[in-house]
Amino acid sequence: MEGVGLAGALAAATATFAPPCAIYFAAFRLIRRFQEAHWQSVLRSALIPVTTGLIIASGIVMAQAAGITWAAIAVTGAAAVFMLTTRLNPLWLLAAGGLLGGLGFLV
């Protein structure tokens, strides 16, 4: 379905972002409502390893899908070093990687 344009982009964005936003909104209201309940702390503690595993799995999937070149490995390594040694906002590193990729330096 090529050439759908703005309407297709809006439909795709809505289909992508509306369900997670609705779930987040409902969960936030539920958490605020039962803020003092014991199950809150148990649930939060249980979700830490789940969330960590999902983030690691997402990183592995993205790394496997990306073209692995020496330039891409160098940019990834540099970003990791910057993240661990500075207080630089990660969005700047993401933007820099996108710019380098968009200019064709990571191909």
C-alpha positions as CSV (number, residue, x, y, z in Angstrom):
1,M,0.0,0.0,0.0
2,E,2.3,2.7,-1.2
3,G,1.2,6.3,-1.7
4,V,-1.4,6.4,1.0
5,G,0.1,9.7,2.3
6,L,-0.8,11.6,5.4
7,A,-4.0,9.7,6.1
8,G,-2.1,6.4,6.1
9,A,0.7,7.8,8.3
10,L,-1.9,9.1,10.8
11,A,-3.7,5.7,10.8
12,A,-0.4,3.8,11.3
13,A,0.7,6.2,14.1
14,T,-2.7,5.8,15.8
15,A,-2.6,2.0,15.5
16,T,0.9,2.0,16.9
17,F,0.6,4.4,19.8
18,A,-3.0,4.4,20.9
19,P,-3.1,0.9,22.5
20,P,0.1,1.4,24.6
21,C,-1.1,4.8,25.6
22,A,-4.5,3.5,26.7
23,I,-2.8,0.7,28.7
24,Y,-0.4,3.1,30.4
25,F,-3.3,5.5,31.3
26,A,-5.3,2.7,32.8
27,A,-2.3,1.3,34.7
28,F,-1.4,4.8,36.0
29,R,-4.9,5.4,37.3
30,L,-4.9,2.0,39.0
31,I,-1.5,2.5,40.6
32,R,-2.5,5.9,41.9
33,R,-5.8,4.5,43.2
34,F,-4.2,1.7,45.2
35,Q,-1.0,3.6,46.1
36,E,-0.7,2.3,49.6
37,A,-1.6,-1.4,48.9
38,H,1.1,-4.0,49.6
39,W,0.7,-5.6,46.2
40,Q,2.0,-2.4,44.7
41,S,5.6,-2.9,46.0
42,V,5.4,-6.6,45.1
43,L,4.3,-5.9,41.5
44,R,7.0,-3.2,41.0
45,S,9.7,-5.5,42.3
46,A,8.5,-8.3,40.0
47,L,8.4,-6.0,37.0
48,I,12.1,-5.0,37.3
49,P,13.6,-8.2,35.8
50,V,10.8,-8.4,33.2
51,T,11.4,-4.9,32.0
52,T,15.2,-5.4,32.0
53,G,14.8,-8.6,30.0
54,L,12.5,-6.9,27.4
55,I,15.0,-4.0,27.0
56,I,17.9,-6.4,26.5
57,A,15.9,-8.5,24.0
58,S,14.9,-5.4,22.1
59,G,18.5,-4.4,21.9
60,I,19.6,-7.8,20.6
61,V,16.8,-7.8,18.0
62,M,17.8,-4.3,16.8
63,A,21.5,-5.3,16.7
64,Q,20.8,-8.4,14.6
65,A,18.6,-6.4,12.2
66,A,21.2,-3.7,11.7
67,G,24.0,-4.0,9.1
68,I,27.1,-4.8,11.1
69,T,30.0,-2.8,9.9
70,W,33.1,-1.6,11.6
71,A,31.8,2.0,11.5
72,A,28.5,1.0,13.1
73,I,30.4,-1.0,15.8
74,A,32.6,2.1,16.5
75,V,29.6,4.4,16.8
76,T,27.9,2.0,19.1
77,G,31.0,1.7,21.3
78,A,31.5,5.4,21.3
79,A,27.9,5.9,22.4
80,A,28.3,3.4,25.2
81,V,31.4,5.1,26.4
82,F,29.7,8.5,26.3
83,M,26.7,7.1,28.2
84,L,28.9,5.7,30.9
85,T,31.2,8.6,31.4
86,T,29.1,11.7,30.8
87,R,25.8,13.1,31.8
88,L,24.9,13.8,28.1
89,N,21.3,13.3,27.2
90,P,20.9,10.0,25.3
91,L,18.7,11.7,22.7
92,W,21.8,13.6,21.5
93,L,23.6,10.3,20.9
94,L,20.5,8.9,19.1
95,A,20.4,12.0,16.9
96,A,24.1,11.8,16.1
97,G,23.8,8.1,15.2
98,G,20.8,8.9,13.0
99,L,22.6,11.7,11.3
100,L,25.7,9.6,10.6
101,G,23.5,6.8,9.3
102,G,21.4,9.2,7.2
103,L,24.5,10.7,5.7
104,G,25.7,7.3,4.7
105,F,28.7,7.0,7.0
106,L,27.5,3.7,8.6
107,V,26.8,1.8,5.4
